[in-house]
Structures are given as C-alpha cells and as structure tokens.
C-alpha cells in the first residue's frame, strides 16, 4: 500500500509538472516573483533593525535565520500539500468527490497525492538561500543540522495537519473557499519568536496549536537557544495535533452527501 501511494503521488507530480511546462514563461515568472518576494523579507528586517532595537533577544542575523526557516517550511508546504484543500472544495462543490470514494485507495491519501504545487519551488529556493547565508554568517555547528532537519519534518507534519483540517471543513460548511485561510491565520503566529508573546499565548502556540514548531524551534536548535531535549517535548503536541486532524477528517467525511443522493 505504501508503494502504491508513492506510485500514485509520482504520477500526479509528473502530471502537475507537465501542466506547468505548457506555460513555461508564466511558470518561470511566478516562481521568480515568489523567490524575490521572499528574499525581500530579510532586507525589510535589516531596515527595521537599523531603525530600532529589533526583536528582543535576537540579533539581525539570528532573526534572518528565523525568517528563512519559516520561508523554507511554508515553501515545502506549498510545494507538497498546498493544493489539497482546493482539490477537496472543488470536487465537493462540483459533486465529483464520489470519484474519490469509488477508488480502491484511501481518500485522504489520494487527496495528499494531488496536493503538489510546483509553484512552491521558488519559495523553497529562497528559504534554502536565506538559511544558508545566515548559517554561514553565524558560523553555526554543522552537526546541529541533523536536529534542524528533524524539526523541519515536524514542522511539515504540523502544516500537513492544518491542511487536513482545512480540507475537512469543506465537508461541514457549504462553499467553504475562505476556510482555507485558516492555514494562513495560524501561520501568522509563527512569524515572530515566541518570546514576544505573553505566557498564555506561548503555551497555546507550543502545546495546543504548536505553530512555534514551524520556525522558532528549528532556528533555536541551530542557535543553541533551546536544548536538544526540546525535540521530544515538541514532538508530542505535533503528533497529538496530527491525530486530531485525522479524527476530524474521519468525522467530516461522513458528512459528505453524494451527488447521487
């Protein structure tokens, strides 16, 4: 079954890429705009740091590492999962979701294989570049990259969970296009280090809706701000949140009414 999933995923990825290649110039310009749109973010931060004291407890280059990490995580999410809610909403509103149910394959797995959006490659490239520059400038320990990558994978699992929740809402609410914005709403809490929030909010974004995993913890591991044991501490809420998203999906999909009645 696992092999079958990757075969279906590979087929859908190739299909997505072939569709992109039919409009090469438009695709290239879009990727370029996303790339430079993200590259500008650290430049804006440099101006902010010149005009003020910046983010308490974070030097400019440390904060750029933080921002690059978030750009990388959101870029990977865009690349791998971004289309999932759109595919779900479109097929439900058009009454064609029956096609998912009739196939000998898990609906969620099939939807996941269709989440690939090649536009995200520009954001991924920008994130890798920004993190790389900050990593070299700060002379960080290469051995910590292993833990950094693990945190990035946990961050992706969290973003995937948000995507499942957004897709689940499409079964519960009619014409739920704007509900996809839930991903962006939650991601806003990842845009700044957790030390700017009050203790109550810190608890929420660490253990209830662990948005801090998307940027703060990966960057903090590289910088030595958080101990390595935080990997275990943050794995638990991320997996609990993922389990919740699966339970919500199983509940929501039962609300689907077939186009045939």
MIFI-65816 format. One line per 5 residues: number of its first residue (from 1); for each residue z negated, x, y negated of N, C-alpha, C. Coordinates in nm, 2 decimals, decimal comma. Example, Ala and Ser with C-alpha at 12.3 -4.5 7.8 and 13.67 -1.06 7.14 Angstrom:
2
1 = -0,78 1,32 0,57 -0,78 1,23 0,45 -0,78 1,32 0,33  -0,71 1,28 0,22 -0,71 1,37 0,11 -0,79 1,29 0,00 $
This chain:
261
1 = 0,00 0,08 0,12 0,00 0,00 0,00 0,00 0,09 -0,13  -0,08 0,20 -0,12 -0,08 0,29 -0,23 0,06 0,35 -0,26  0,12 0,39 -0,15 0,26 0,45 -0,16 0,35 0,35 -0,22  0,34 0,22 -0,17 0,43 0,12 -0,22 0,41 0,10 -0,37  0,28 0,10 -0,42 0,26 0,09 -0,56 0,33 0,19 -0,64 $
6 = 0,32 0,32 -0,60 0,39 0,42 -0,68 0,54 0,41 -0,67  0,59 0,36 -0,56 0,73 0,34 -0,54 0,78 0,24 -0,64  0,71 0,13 -0,65 0,74 0,02 -0,75 0,72 0,07 -0,89  0,62 0,14 -0,92 0,59 0,20 -1,05 0,71 0,29 -1,09  0,75 0,38 -1,00 0,86 0,47 -1,03 0,98 0,40 -1,06 $
11 = 1,01 0,29 -0,98 1,13 0,21 -1,01 1,13 0,15 -1,15  1,02 0,09 -1,18 1,01 0,03 -1,31 1,01 0,13 -1,43  0,95 0,25 -1,41 0,96 0,35 -1,51 1,10 0,40 -1,53  1,17 0,42 -1,42 1,32 0,46 -1,44 1,40 0,35 -1,50  1,37 0,23 -1,47 1,43 0,11 -1,54 1,41 0,11 -1,69 $
16 = 1,28 0,14 -1,72 1,24 0,14 -1,87 1,31 0,25 -1,94  1,32 0,37 -1,87 1,38 0,49 -1,93 1,53 0,46 -1,95  1,59 0,40 -1,85 1,74 0,37 -1,86 1,77 0,28 -1,97  1,68 0,18 -1,99 1,70 0,08 -2,10 1,68 0,16 -2,24  1,59 0,25 -2,25 1,57 0,33 -2,37 1,70 0,41 -2,40 $
21 = 1,75 0,47 -2,29 1,87 0,56 -2,31 1,99 0,49 -2,36  1,99 0,35 -2,35 2,11 0,28 -2,40 2,11 0,27 -2,55  1,99 0,30 -2,61 1,98 0,31 -2,76 1,91 0,44 -2,79  1,98 0,55 -2,76 1,92 0,68 -2,77 1,87 0,71 -2,92  1,96 0,68 -3,01 1,92 0,72 -3,15 1,80 0,64 -3,20 $
26 = 1,80 0,51 -3,17 1,69 0,42 -3,21 1,56 0,47 -3,14  1,57 0,50 -3,02 1,45 0,55 -2,94 1,40 0,68 -3,00  1,49 0,77 -3,03 1,46 0,90 -3,09 1,39 0,89 -3,22  1,44 0,80 -3,30 1,38 0,78 -3,44 1,25 0,71 -3,43  1,23 0,62 -3,33 1,10 0,56 -3,31 0,99 0,66 -3,27 $
31 = 1,03 0,74 -3,17 0,94 0,85 -3,12 0,90 0,94 -3,23  1,00 0,98 -3,31 0,98 1,07 -3,42 0,89 1,01 -3,53  0,90 0,88 -3,55 0,82 0,82 -3,65 0,67 0,81 -3,60  0,66 0,78 -3,47 0,52 0,77 -3,42 0,46 0,91 -3,42  0,54 1,01 -3,39 0,49 1,15 -3,38 0,44 1,19 -3,52 $
36 = 0,52 1,18 -3,62 0,49 1,22 -3,76 0,38 1,13 -3,82  0,38 1,00 -3,78 0,27 0,91 -3,82 0,14 0,95 -3,78  0,13 1,01 -3,66 0,00 1,06 -3,61 -0,03 1,20 -3,66  0,07 1,28 -3,68 0,05 1,41 -3,74 -0,01 1,41 -3,88  0,03 1,30 -3,95 -0,02 1,28 -4,09 -0,18 1,26 -4,09 $
41 = -0,23 1,20 -3,99 -0,37 1,17 -3,99 -0,46 1,29 -4,01  -0,45 1,40 -3,94 -0,53 1,51 -3,97 -0,51 1,57 -4,12  -0,39 1,56 -4,17 -0,36 1,60 -4,30 -0,44 1,52 -4,40  -0,45 1,39 -4,38 -0,53 1,30 -4,47 -0,68 1,34 -4,46  -0,72 1,37 -4,34 -0,86 1,42 -4,32 -0,89 1,54 -4,40 $
46 = -0,79 1,63 -4,40 -0,82 1,76 -4,48 -0,83 1,73 -4,63  -0,76 1,63 -4,68 -0,78 1,59 -4,82 -0,91 1,53 -4,84  -0,96 1,45 -4,75 -1,09 1,38 -4,76 -1,20 1,49 -4,76  -1,19 1,59 -4,67 -1,29 1,69 -4,67 -1,29 1,78 -4,79  -1,17 1,79 -4,86 -1,17 1,87 -4,98 -1,23 1,79 -5,10 $
51 = -1,22 1,66 -5,09 -1,27 1,57 -5,20 -1,41 1,53 -5,18  -1,47 1,55 -5,06 -1,60 1,50 -5,03 -1,66 1,60 -4,92  -1,78 1,56 -4,88 -1,85 1,64 -4,77 -1,80 1,60 -4,63  -1,72 1,50 -4,62 -1,66 1,47 -4,49 -1,76 1,39 -4,40  -1,73 1,40 -4,27 -1,82 1,33 -4,18 -1,94 1,41 -4,15 $
56 = -2,06 1,36 -4,17 -2,18 1,43 -4,15 -2,19 1,49 -4,00  -2,22 1,62 -4,00 -2,23 1,69 -3,87 -2,10 1,74 -3,81  -1,99 1,71 -3,88 -1,86 1,75 -3,82 -1,78 1,83 -3,93  -1,74 1,96 -3,89 -1,66 2,03 -3,98 -1,52 1,97 -3,97  -1,43 2,01 -4,06 -1,30 1,96 -4,07 -1,22 1,98 -3,94 $
61 = -1,23 2,10 -3,88 -1,15 2,13 -3,76 -1,21 2,06 -3,64  -1,34 2,04 -3,64 -1,40 1,96 -3,53 -1,36 1,82 -3,54  -1,35 1,76 -3,66 -1,31 1,62 -3,68 -1,16 1,61 -3,64  -1,08 1,71 -3,67 -0,94 1,70 -3,63 -0,93 1,70 -3,48  -1,01 1,78 -3,41 -1,02 1,78 -3,26 -1,05 1,63 -3,22 $
66 = -1,15 1,58 -3,28 -1,19 1,44 -3,25 -1,07 1,34 -3,27  -1,00 1,35 -3,38 -0,89 1,26 -3,41 -0,77 1,29 -3,31  -0,75 1,42 -3,28 -0,64 1,45 -3,19 -0,67 1,39 -3,05  -0,80 1,39 -3,01 -0,83 1,33 -2,88 -0,81 1,18 -2,88  -0,84 1,11 -2,98 -0,82 0,97 -2,99 -0,67 0,94 -2,99 $
71 = -0,59 1,02 -3,06 -0,44 1,00 -3,06 -0,38 1,02 -2,92  -0,44 1,12 -2,85 -0,39 1,15 -2,72 -0,42 1,04 -2,62  -0,54 0,99 -2,63 -0,59 0,88 -2,54 -0,50 0,75 -2,57  -0,49 0,72 -2,69 -0,42 0,60 -2,73 -0,27 0,62 -2,70  -0,22 0,74 -2,71 -0,08 0,77 -2,68 -0,05 0,75 -2,53 $
76 = -0,15 0,80 -2,44 -0,13 0,78 -2,30 -0,14 0,64 -2,26  -0,23 0,57 -2,33 -0,24 0,42 -2,30 -0,11 0,35 -2,34  -0,06 0,39 -2,45 0,07 0,33 -2,50 0,18 0,36 -2,40  0,18 0,48 -2,35 0,29 0,52 -2,25 0,27 0,45 -2,12  0,15 0,43 -2,07 0,13 0,38 -1,93 0,10 0,23 -1,92 $
81 = 0,03 0,18 -2,02 -0,01 0,04 -2,00 0,02 -0,06 -2,11  0,07 -0,02 -2,22 0,08 -0,10 -2,34 0,16 -0,23 -2,32  0,26 -0,23 -2,23 0,34 -0,35 -2,22 0,28 -0,45 -2,13  0,17 -0,42 -2,06 0,11 -0,52 -1,97 0,08 -0,65 -2,03  0,00 -0,66 -2,14 -0,03 -0,79 -2,19 0,10 -0,87 -2,24 $
86 = 0,19 -0,79 -2,30 0,32 -0,86 -2,34 0,40 -0,92 -2,23  0,40 -0,85 -2,12 0,47 -0,90 -2,00 0,40 -1,02 -1,95  0,27 -1,02 -1,94 0,19 -1,13 -1,89 0,21 -1,26 -1,98  0,19 -1,24 -2,11 0,21 -1,35 -2,21 0,35 -1,41 -2,20  0,45 -1,32 -2,20 0,59 -1,37 -2,20 0,62 -1,45 -2,07 $
91 = 0,58 -1,40 -1,96 0,61 -1,47 -1,83 0,53 -1,60 -1,82  0,41 -1,60 -1,87 0,33 -1,73 -1,87 0,38 -1,83 -1,96  0,41 -1,80 -2,08 0,47 -1,89 -2,18 0,61 -1,94 -2,14  0,68 -1,86 -2,07 0,82 -1,90 -2,02 0,81 -1,97 -1,89  0,70 -1,97 -1,83 0,69 -2,04 -1,70 0,74 -1,96 -1,58 $
96 = 0,76 -1,83 -1,60 0,82 -1,75 -1,49 0,72 -1,66 -1,42  0,59 -1,68 -1,45 0,49 -1,60 -1,38 0,48 -1,63 -1,23  0,54 -1,74 -1,19 0,55 -1,77 -1,05 0,61 -1,66 -0,97  0,70 -1,59 -1,03 0,77 -1,48 -0,96 0,68 -1,37 -0,92  0,57 -1,35 -1,00 0,47 -1,25 -0,96 0,39 -1,30 -0,84 $
101 = 0,36 -1,43 -0,84 0,27 -1,48 -0,73 0,35 -1,49 -0,60  0,48 -1,50 -0,60 0,56 -1,51 -0,48 0,59 -1,38 -0,41  0,56 -1,27 -0,48 0,59 -1,14 -0,43 0,48 -1,09 -0,34  0,51 -1,02 -0,23 0,40 -0,97 -0,14 0,34 -0,84 -0,20  0,28 -0,86 -0,32 0,22 -0,75 -0,39 0,12 -0,80 -0,49 $
106 = 0,01 -0,73 -0,50 -0,09 -0,78 -0,60 -0,04 -0,80 -0,74  -0,07 -0,92 -0,80 -0,02 -0,95 -0,93 -0,06 -0,84 -1,03  -0,18 -0,80 -1,03 -0,23 -0,70 -1,12 -0,16 -0,57 -1,10  -0,14 -0,53 -0,98 -0,07 -0,40 -0,95 0,07 -0,41 -1,00  0,14 -0,52 -0,98 0,27 -0,54 -1,02 0,28 -0,54 -1,17 $
111 = 0,19 -0,60 -1,24 0,19 -0,60 -1,38 0,16 -0,46 -1,44  0,08 -0,39 -1,37 0,05 -0,25 -1,41 0,18 -0,16 -1,40  0,26 -0,18 -1,30 0,38 -0,10 -1,28 0,48 -0,13 -1,39  0,46 -0,25 -1,46 0,55 -0,29 -1,57 0,49 -0,26 -1,71  0,38 -0,19 -1,71 0,32 -0,16 -1,84 0,37 -0,04 -1,91 $
116 = 0,46 0,04 -1,85 0,51 0,16 -1,90 0,60 0,14 -2,03  0,57 0,21 -2,13 0,64 0,20 -2,26 0,67 0,34 -2,31  0,79 0,39 -2,29 0,83 0,53 -2,32 0,81 0,56 -2,46  0,80 0,47 -2,55 0,78 0,50 -2,69 0,65 0,58 -2,71  0,55 0,57 -2,62 0,43 0,64 -2,64 0,44 0,79 -2,63 $
121 = 0,55 0,84 -2,58 0,56 0,98 -2,56 0,55 1,06 -2,69  0,59 1,00 -2,80 0,58 1,06 -2,94 0,43 1,08 -2,97  0,35 0,98 -2,94 0,20 0,98 -2,97 0,13 1,09 -2,88  0,18 1,09 -2,76 0,12 1,19 -2,66 0,14 1,33 -2,71  0,27 1,36 -2,75 0,31 1,49 -2,80 0,23 1,53 -2,93 $
126 = 0,21 1,43 -3,01 0,13 1,46 -3,14 -0,02 1,49 -3,10  -0,07 1,41 -3,01 -0,21 1,43 -2,96 -0,23 1,57 -2,90  -0,14 1,61 -2,81 -0,15 1,74 -2,75 -0,14 1,85 -2,85  -0,05 1,84 -2,95 -0,03 1,94 -3,05 -0,16 1,95 -3,14  -0,21 1,84 -3,18 -0,33 1,84 -3,27 -0,45 1,90 -3,19 $
131 = -0,47 1,86 -3,07 -0,58 1,91 -2,99 -0,57 2,06 -2,96  -0,44 2,10 -2,93 -0,42 2,24 -2,91 -0,45 2,33 -3,03  -0,40 2,28 -3,14 -0,43 2,36 -3,27 -0,58 2,37 -3,29  -0,65 2,26 -3,28 -0,79 2,26 -3,30 -0,87 2,34 -3,20  -0,82 2,33 -3,07 -0,88 2,41 -2,97 -0,87 2,56 -2,99 $
136 = -0,76 2,61 -3,03 -0,73 2,75 -3,06 -0,81 2,79 -3,19  -0,81 2,71 -3,29 -0,88 2,74 -3,42 -1,03 2,75 -3,40  -1,08 2,67 -3,32 -1,23 2,67 -3,29 -1,27 2,77 -3,19  -1,17 2,83 -3,12 -1,20 2,93 -3,01 -1,29 2,87 -2,91  -1,26 2,75 -2,85 -1,34 2,69 -2,76 -1,32 2,74 -2,62 $
141 = -1,42 2,71 -2,53 -1,42 2,77 -2,39 -1,31 2,69 -2,31  -1,22 2,77 -2,25 -1,12 2,71 -2,16 -1,18 2,64 -2,04  -1,29 2,69 -1,99 -1,35 2,63 -1,87 -1,39 2,48 -1,89  -1,42 2,45 -2,02 -1,46 2,31 -2,05 -1,34 2,21 -2,05  -1,22 2,26 -2,05 -1,10 2,18 -2,04 -1,10 2,09 -1,92 $
146 = -1,16 2,13 -1,81 -1,17 2,05 -1,69 -1,25 1,93 -1,71  -1,37 1,94 -1,78 -1,45 1,83 -1,81 -1,38 1,74 -1,92  -1,31 1,80 -2,01 -1,24 1,73 -2,11 -1,13 1,64 -2,05  -1,06 1,69 -1,95 -0,96 1,61 -1,88 -1,02 1,49 -1,80  -1,14 1,52 -1,74 -1,21 1,41 -1,67 -1,25 1,30 -1,77 $
151 = -1,30 1,34 -1,88 -1,33 1,24 -1,99 -1,21 1,17 -2,03  -1,10 1,23 -2,05 -0,97 1,17 -2,09 -0,93 1,06 -1,98  -0,95 1,09 -1,86 -0,92 1,00 -1,75 -1,01 0,88 -1,76  -1,14 0,90 -1,78 -1,24 0,79 -1,80 -1,20 0,71 -1,92  -1,15 0,77 -2,03 -1,11 0,70 -2,15 -0,99 0,61 -2,11 $
156 = -0,90 0,66 -2,03 -0,78 0,59 -1,99 -0,82 0,47 -1,91  -0,92 0,48 -1,82 -0,97 0,37 -1,74 -1,03 0,27 -1,83  -1,10 0,31 -1,94 -1,16 0,21 -2,03 -1,05 0,14 -2,10  -0,95 0,21 -2,15 -0,83 0,14 -2,22 -0,76 0,05 -2,12  -0,74 0,09 -2,00 -0,68 0,00 -1,90 -0,76 -0,12 -1,88 $
161 = -0,89 -0,11 -1,88 -0,98 -0,23 -1,87 -0,96 -0,32 -1,98  -0,95 -0,27 -2,10 -0,92 -0,35 -2,22 -0,79 -0,43 -2,21  -0,69 -0,36 -2,15 -0,56 -0,42 -2,13 -0,57 -0,53 -2,03  -0,64 -0,51 -1,92 -0,66 -0,62 -1,82 -0,73 -0,74 -1,89  -0,83 -0,71 -1,97 -0,90 -0,83 -2,04 -0,80 -0,90 -2,13 $
166 = -0,72 -0,83 -2,21 -0,62 -0,89 -2,29 -0,52 -0,97 -2,22  -0,48 -0,92 -2,10 -0,38 -0,99 -2,02 -0,45 -1,11 -1,95  -0,57 -1,10 -1,92 -0,65 -1,21 -1,86 -0,66 -1,33 -1,96  -0,68 -1,30 -2,08 -0,69 -1,41 -2,18 -0,56 -1,50 -2,19  -0,45 -1,44 -2,15 -0,32 -1,51 -2,16 -0,32 -1,63 -2,07 $
171 = -0,40 -1,63 -1,96 -0,41 -1,74 -1,87 -0,51 -1,85 -1,92  -0,60 -1,81 -2,01 -0,70 -1,90 -2,05 -0,67 -1,97 -2,18  -0,60 -1,90 -2,27 -0,56 -1,95 -2,40 -0,41 -1,97 -2,41  -0,37 -2,08 -2,47 -0,23 -2,10 -2,49 -0,17 -2,02 -2,61  -0,05 -1,97 -2,59 0,02 -1,90 -2,70 -0,07 -1,79 -2,75 $
176 = -0,11 -1,70 -2,66 -0,22 -1,60 -2,69 -0,16 -1,46 -2,74  -0,05 -1,46 -2,81 0,01 -1,33 -2,85 -0,09 -1,25 -2,93  -0,17 -1,31 -3,02 -0,26 -1,23 -3,11 -0,38 -1,18 -3,04  -0,41 -1,24 -2,92 -0,52 -1,19 -2,84 -0,51 -1,05 -2,80  -0,38 -1,00 -2,79 -0,35 -0,86 -2,75 -0,42 -0,77 -2,86 $
181 = -0,44 -0,82 -2,98 -0,50 -0,73 -3,08 -0,64 -0,70 -3,05  -0,70 -0,75 -2,94 -0,84 -0,72 -2,90 -0,84 -0,57 -2,87  -0,74 -0,51 -2,82 -0,73 -0,37 -2,79 -0,75 -0,29 -2,92  -0,68 -0,33 -3,02 -0,68 -0,25 -3,15 -0,82 -0,27 -3,21  -0,87 -0,39 -3,20 -1,00 -0,42 -3,26 -1,11 -0,33 -3,20 $
186 = -1,11 -0,32 -3,07 -1,21 -0,23 -3,00 -1,19 -0,09 -3,03  -1,06 -0,05 -3,04 -1,03 0,09 -3,06 -1,07 0,14 -3,20  -1,09 0,05 -3,30 -1,14 0,08 -3,43 -1,28 0,15 -3,43  -1,36 0,11 -3,32 -1,49 0,17 -3,31 -1,48 0,31 -3,26  -1,37 0,35 -3,21 -1,35 0,49 -3,16 -1,30 0,59 -3,26 $
191 = -1,27 0,54 -3,38 -1,21 0,62 -3,48 -1,30 0,71 -3,55  -1,43 0,69 -3,54 -1,53 0,78 -3,60 -1,64 0,82 -3,50  -1,70 0,93 -3,52 -1,81 0,98 -3,43 -1,93 0,87 -3,43  -1,99 0,87 -3,32 -2,10 0,76 -3,31 -2,22 0,78 -3,40  -2,23 0,91 -3,46 -2,35 0,93 -3,54 -2,34 0,86 -3,68 $
196 = -2,23 0,80 -3,71 -2,22 0,72 -3,84 -2,27 0,58 -3,82  -2,29 0,54 -3,69 -2,33 0,40 -3,67 -2,48 0,40 -3,65  -2,54 0,28 -3,67 -2,68 0,26 -3,65 -2,72 0,26 -3,50  -2,84 0,28 -3,46 -2,88 0,29 -3,32 -2,83 0,17 -3,23  -2,84 0,05 -3,29 -2,80 -0,07 -3,21 -2,65 -0,06 -3,18 $
201 = -2,57 -0,03 -3,28 -2,42 -0,02 -3,26 -2,39 0,10 -3,17  -2,46 0,21 -3,18 -2,44 0,32 -3,09 -2,46 0,28 -2,94  -2,56 0,20 -2,92 -2,59 0,15 -2,78 -2,48 0,07 -2,73  -2,42 -0,02 -2,82 -2,31 -0,11 -2,78 -2,19 -0,03 -2,74  -2,15 0,07 -2,83 -2,02 0,14 -2,80 -2,04 0,25 -2,70 $
206 = -2,16 0,27 -2,65 -2,18 0,37 -2,55 -2,20 0,30 -2,41  -2,27 0,19 -2,41 -2,31 0,13 -2,28 -2,26 -0,01 -2,25  -2,23 -0,09 -2,36 -2,18 -0,23 -2,34 -2,03 -0,23 -2,34  -1,97 -0,20 -2,45 -1,83 -0,18 -2,45 -1,81 -0,03 -2,49  -1,80 0,06 -2,39 -1,80 0,20 -2,41 -1,68 0,26 -2,48 $
211 = -1,66 0,22 -2,60 -1,55 0,27 -2,68 -1,56 0,42 -2,72  -1,69 0,47 -2,72 -1,71 0,61 -2,75 -1,65 0,70 -2,65  -1,61 0,65 -2,53 -1,55 0,74 -2,43 -1,41 0,78 -2,47  -1,35 0,70 -2,56 -1,21 0,73 -2,60 -1,19 0,85 -2,69  -1,29 0,89 -2,76 -1,28 1,00 -2,85 -1,40 1,09 -2,86 $
216 = -1,52 1,03 -2,88 -1,64 1,10 -2,91 -1,68 1,20 -2,80  -1,69 1,14 -2,68 -1,74 1,22 -2,57 -1,64 1,33 -2,52  -1,51 1,31 -2,51 -1,42 1,42 -2,47 -1,43 1,53 -2,57  -1,43 1,50 -2,70 -1,43 1,60 -2,81 -1,57 1,67 -2,81  -1,67 1,60 -2,79 -1,81 1,65 -2,79 -1,83 1,75 -2,68 $
221 = -1,77 1,72 -2,56 -1,79 1,81 -2,45 -1,73 1,95 -2,48  -1,61 1,95 -2,54 -1,54 2,07 -2,58 -1,62 2,15 -2,68  -1,69 2,07 -2,77 -1,76 2,14 -2,88 -1,90 2,17 -2,85  -1,95 2,13 -2,73 -2,08 2,16 -2,69 -2,19 2,07 -2,75  -2,15 1,96 -2,81 -2,24 1,87 -2,88 -2,31 1,78 -2,77 $
226 = -2,24 1,74 -2,67 -2,30 1,66 -2,56 -2,31 1,75 -2,44  -2,42 1,73 -2,36 -2,44 1,81 -2,23 -2,34 1,76 -2,13  -2,32 1,85 -2,03 -2,22 1,81 -1,92 -2,27 1,69 -1,84  -2,40 1,67 -1,84 -2,46 1,56 -1,77 -2,41 1,42 -1,83  -2,36 1,43 -1,95 -2,31 1,30 -2,01 -2,19 1,25 -1,94 $
231 = -2,13 1,33 -1,85 -2,02 1,28 -1,77 -2,06 1,18 -1,67  -2,18 1,20 -1,61 -2,24 1,10 -1,52 -2,29 0,98 -1,60  -2,35 1,01 -1,71 -2,41 0,90 -1,79 -2,30 0,80 -1,84  -2,19 0,85 -1,88 -2,08 0,77 -1,93 -1,99 0,71 -1,83  -1,99 0,77 -1,71 -1,91 0,72 -1,60 -1,95 0,58 -1,56 $
236 = -2,09 0,56 -1,56 -2,14 0,43 -1,51 -2,10 0,31 -1,60  -2,12 0,32 -1,73 -2,07 0,20 -1,81 -1,92 0,18 -1,81  -1,84 0,29 -1,79 -1,70 0,27 -1,79 -1,66 0,20 -1,66  -1,72 0,24 -1,55 -1,68 0,17 -1,42 -1,74 0,03 -1,42  -1,85 0,00 -1,48 -1,91 -0,13 -1,49 -1,81 -0,22 -1,57 $
241 = -1,76 -0,16 -1,68 -1,67 -0,24 -1,77 -1,54 -0,26 -1,70  -1,49 -0,17 -1,62 -1,37 -0,19 -1,54 -1,39 -0,30 -1,44  -1,51 -0,30 -1,37 -1,54 -0,40 -1,27 -1,54 -0,54 -1,34  -1,60 -0,55 -1,46 -1,60 -0,67 -1,54 -1,45 -0,72 -1,56  -1,37 -0,63 -1,60 -1,23 -0,67 -1,63 -1,16 -0,72 -1,51 $
246 = -1,19 -0,66 -1,39 -1,13 -0,71 -1,27 -1,18 -0,85 -1,23  -1,31 -0,87 -1,25 -1,37 -1,01 -1,23 -1,31 -1,11 -1,32  -1,29 -1,07 -1,45 -1,23 -1,16 -1,55 -1,09 -1,20 -1,51  -1,01 -1,10 -1,46 -0,88 -1,12 -1,42 -0,87 -1,22 -1,30  -0,96 -1,20 -1,20 -0,96 -1,29 -1,09 -1,00 -1,43 -1,13 $
251 = -1,09 -1,44 -1,22 -1,12 -1,57 -1,27 -1,01 -1,64 -1,35  -0,95 -1,56 -1,44 -0,85 -1,61 -1,53 -0,72 -1,65 -1,46  -0,68 -1,57 -1,36 -0,55 -1,60 -1,29 -0,56 -1,74 -1,21  -0,68 -1,78 -1,18 -0,70 -1,91 -1,11 -0,67 -2,02 -1,21  -0,67 -1,99 -1,34 -0,64 -2,10 -1,44 -0,49 -2,12 -1,46 $
256 = -0,41 -2,03 -1,40 -0,27 -2,04 -1,42 -0,21 -2,17 -1,35  -0,13 -2,24 -1,43 -0,07 -2,36 -1,38 0,08 -2,33 -1,36  0,12 -2,34 -1,23 0,26 -2,31 -1,20 0,36 -2,40 -1,28  0,48 -2,34 -1,31 0,58 -2,41 -1,38 0,63 -2,53 -1,30  0,61 -2,52 -1,17 0,65 -2,64 -1,09 0,54 -2,74 -1,07 $
261 = 0,43 -2,72 -1,14 0,31 -2,81 -1,13 0,21 -2,77 -1,04 $
